[in-house]
Amino acid sequence: MSGGQTMVRIAQSISGLAGRFTVDRTGLSGDYEFTLHYASARPGDSPAADEPNIFTALQEQLGLKLEPSRSPVEFVVIDHIERPIVD
């Protein structure tokens, strides 16, 4: 990953990599430009022996630590959908 991103955006990006929903609780504002080297966790990819997993890379390279916790999450449920009527 690289480029100027907010901590909220970084947390959103990490969600897919970590395999769980992540929330920014750093209290940091502004944009951050960074480079993060980690072993791929995608099926079929062979991880590089010298690259850490995403959790270790975040802590060692960026000083960020993912901590498991429970918190409410807002989401939208669509329980019915119909095609619009066209006159």
Backbone bond lengths (Angstrom), bond angles and torsions (degrees), N, CA, C in turn:
res aa  C-N    CA-C-N  psi(-1)  N-CA   C-N-CA  omega(-1)  CA-C   N-CA-C  phi
1 M - - - 1.448 - - 1.523 108.53 -
2 S 1.296 115.79 143.69 1.450 118.54 172.05 1.511 109.18 -160.04
3 G 1.312 117.17 159.99 1.453 123.22 179.76 1.508 111.11 121.34
4 G 1.339 116.84 161.81 1.446 121.24 178.62 1.515 110.84 -74.91
5 Q 1.321 117.17 115.46 1.458 122.20 -177.76 1.526 109.82 -137.79
6 T 1.322 115.91 150.84 1.463 120.44 173.64 1.522 108.43 -77.24
7 M 1.321 116.26 162.50 1.465 120.07 177.58 1.529 111.05 -64.07
8 V 1.325 116.96 -32.82 1.470 120.34 177.09 1.518 109.49 -62.15
9 R 1.324 116.97 -44.91 1.475 121.49 -180.00 1.528 110.64 -67.00
10 I 1.309 116.91 -38.40 1.465 120.04 177.58 1.528 109.51 -62.08
11 A 1.326 117.38 -44.07 1.467 121.17 178.32 1.522 111.05 -60.48
12 Q 1.328 117.22 -41.42 1.461 121.05 178.25 1.525 110.93 -63.51
13 S 1.315 116.60 -41.32 1.467 120.73 179.19 1.525 111.61 -65.01
14 I 1.306 115.71 -38.37 1.462 120.94 -178.31 1.526 111.51 -68.77
15 S 1.328 117.39 -27.97 1.467 121.11 -178.72 1.521 112.16 -50.82
16 G 1.305 116.87 -49.01 1.461 120.33 -179.74 1.512 112.70 -66.32
17 L 1.316 116.71 -38.46 1.460 121.31 -179.34 1.526 111.95 -71.05
18 A 1.334 116.00 -37.04 1.463 120.84 -177.18 1.522 112.11 -83.27
19 G 1.330 116.94 -15.83 1.454 120.19 180.00 1.516 113.09 76.89
20 R 1.319 116.70 20.13 1.464 121.61 177.42 1.518 108.74 -156.64
21 F 1.318 116.15 160.04 1.458 121.95 -179.71 1.519 109.48 -69.50
22 T 1.328 117.29 131.24 1.459 120.54 178.67 1.519 110.07 -119.56
23 V 1.322 115.97 145.08 1.459 123.48 -178.07 1.520 108.63 -125.37
24 D 1.339 115.85 137.23 1.464 120.69 177.45 1.524 109.63 -77.58
25 R 1.317 116.54 118.24 1.458 121.81 174.55 1.529 110.78 -125.32
26 T 1.342 115.83 25.32 1.461 119.84 -178.15 1.520 112.32 -77.61
27 G 1.327 117.14 -28.62 1.459 120.46 -175.28 1.527 112.27 78.66
28 L 1.319 117.46 6.52 1.469 121.93 -179.43 1.517 110.16 -87.57
29 S 1.340 116.40 138.65 1.460 120.67 176.38 1.524 108.59 -116.11
30 G 1.306 115.57 171.21 1.460 120.38 179.98 1.518 111.67 94.20
31 D 1.315 114.84 177.88 1.463 121.61 179.54 1.520 109.81 -101.54
32 Y 1.312 115.47 145.25 1.463 121.64 -179.94 1.512 109.22 -126.44
33 E 1.314 115.65 133.77 1.457 121.54 175.08 1.514 106.85 -106.62
34 F 1.318 116.15 130.49 1.457 120.14 -174.77 1.520 110.44 -152.73
35 T 1.313 114.85 164.75 1.454 122.99 172.10 1.518 106.80 -128.76
36 L 1.308 116.04 133.02 1.455 121.57 -177.17 1.527 108.75 -128.30
37 H 1.320 116.53 123.61 1.465 121.76 178.87 1.522 108.37 -107.76
38 Y 1.336 115.97 123.45 1.470 120.97 -179.36 1.517 109.65 -151.23
39 A 1.322 115.03 160.82 1.466 121.72 178.99 1.513 109.05 -76.34
40 S 1.304 116.20 136.63 1.459 120.97 178.45 1.526 110.40 -67.20
41 A 1.315 115.44 139.63 1.465 119.99 178.17 1.526 110.56 -111.20
42 R 1.322 117.52 13.36 1.457 120.65 -179.43 1.526 110.49 -75.22
43 P 1.342 116.50 141.05 1.468 119.70 177.84 1.525 110.56 -57.47
44 G 1.299 116.20 135.72 1.454 121.62 179.21 1.512 114.25 92.65
45 D 1.315 117.59 -19.84 1.460 120.97 177.67 1.520 109.02 -83.67
46 S 1.312 116.08 136.47 1.462 118.70 175.43 1.524 107.92 -92.98
47 P 1.341 116.96 119.63 1.469 119.33 -177.15 1.519 112.08 -65.77
48 A 1.320 115.53 141.10 1.466 120.71 176.13 1.523 108.17 -71.61
49 A 1.311 116.26 135.33 1.466 121.40 -176.45 1.531 112.15 -63.66
50 D 1.325 116.77 -28.29 1.467 119.38 -175.73 1.530 113.66 -94.75
51 E 1.335 118.73 -0.14 1.460 121.90 -179.56 1.529 110.45 -100.87
52 P 1.351 118.01 135.24 1.463 121.23 178.26 1.533 111.35 -77.76
53 N 1.327 117.06 164.57 1.460 119.52 174.56 1.527 108.82 -71.89
54 I 1.329 116.83 171.22 1.463 121.51 -174.87 1.531 112.03 -60.03
55 F 1.326 118.14 -38.24 1.464 122.23 -177.98 1.532 111.40 -65.87
56 T 1.323 116.31 -45.84 1.465 121.59 178.78 1.521 110.67 -67.44
57 A 1.332 116.77 -42.37 1.470 120.96 -179.94 1.525 111.27 -60.71
58 L 1.325 117.66 -43.22 1.460 120.52 179.25 1.520 111.71 -59.97
59 Q 1.328 115.76 -43.17 1.460 119.12 -177.07 1.534 111.84 -74.10
60 E 1.317 117.31 -45.83 1.466 119.97 -175.79 1.526 113.54 -74.82
61 Q 1.334 117.09 -37.42 1.466 120.03 -174.06 1.520 113.89 -93.95
62 L 1.348 117.44 -30.58 1.459 120.27 -177.02 1.526 113.74 -117.23
63 G 1.323 116.92 -9.06 1.455 119.81 -178.55 1.521 113.44 73.77
64 L 1.326 116.90 19.63 1.464 122.25 179.02 1.517 109.66 -102.95
65 K 1.305 117.17 138.07 1.458 121.07 -179.39 1.518 109.32 -122.84
66 L 1.327 116.41 128.56 1.462 121.01 175.26 1.516 108.24 -87.13
67 E 1.319 116.44 123.92 1.453 121.46 179.38 1.516 108.89 -119.05
68 P 1.331 117.60 127.42 1.467 119.38 179.25 1.527 111.10 -69.18
69 S 1.309 116.01 137.85 1.465 121.58 175.87 1.523 108.18 -160.66
70 R 1.299 114.68 170.79 1.466 120.14 176.90 1.515 108.11 -114.20
71 S 1.334 115.03 137.92 1.459 119.82 176.53 1.521 108.19 -153.98
72 P 1.330 117.05 155.49 1.462 119.48 179.25 1.525 110.65 -67.75
73 V 1.308 115.74 144.48 1.460 122.20 179.85 1.521 107.81 -130.42
74 E 1.331 116.56 129.90 1.449 120.68 177.29 1.520 109.43 -82.49
75 F 1.343 116.03 140.31 1.447 120.69 174.85 1.514 109.23 -152.41
76 V 1.311 116.96 163.80 1.451 123.66 -178.89 1.516 108.49 -109.34
77 V 1.329 116.26 134.35 1.458 121.91 176.65 1.517 107.91 -113.60
78 I 1.310 117.03 125.35 1.461 122.14 176.06 1.517 106.03 -103.55
79 D 1.342 115.87 113.50 1.455 118.54 -176.68 1.521 113.12 -103.07
80 H 1.338 117.55 -6.26 1.459 120.41 179.42 1.526 109.17 -160.71
81 I 1.325 115.92 143.87 1.458 120.00 177.31 1.524 107.81 -147.31
82 E 1.323 116.11 141.91 1.461 122.01 177.47 1.519 108.78 -134.82
83 R 1.314 115.66 154.49 1.461 120.47 174.46 1.518 108.41 -71.53
84 P 1.334 116.95 142.55 1.472 118.88 177.03 1.526 111.72 -67.42
85 I 1.305 115.30 148.59 1.474 120.25 177.32 1.524 107.58 -83.97
86 V 1.329 116.26 125.05 1.455 122.12 -179.02 1.526 108.31 -107.38
87 D 1.319 116.63 125.43 1.472 120.11 -179.70 1.489 111.75 -80.96
